[in-house]
Amino acid sequence: MAITLRNKPLEEKIKRIGRQRGLGPSAVIAKAVEALEQTPPPEVPPEEVERRKAFAAAFLAEVSGKTTEEERRAMREFEADMYDEHGLPK
């Protein structure tokens, strides 16, 4: 998949770094991505965690009387596969 940068200053930085290190633009971006992958994601503020939990609890309270236990179990499994402990996509 091709990625088009529409940020000329960033594109120039990538090219400059590549020239300095003898790398192409894709290699520069790959190294930057690898470096970011090695750092933990930022912490979700506690108030945001609580907001998300409240939203989920309200949703579950609304649908709990309208769904079967099997449907609720399927929703929990789906959420566990899709989201981390902070409610962010995996």
PEQUIPE-V691636 format. One record per pair of residues at least 12 apart in sequence whose ideal C-beta (glycine too) atoms are under 6 Angstrom apart, sorted by the first residue. I is the first residue (numbers start at 1). J is the second residue. Records with the same first field share a line. If there is no record, write none. Layout:
BEGIN
I: J, J
END
This chain:
BEGIN
14: 28
44: 86
49: 86
52: 87
END
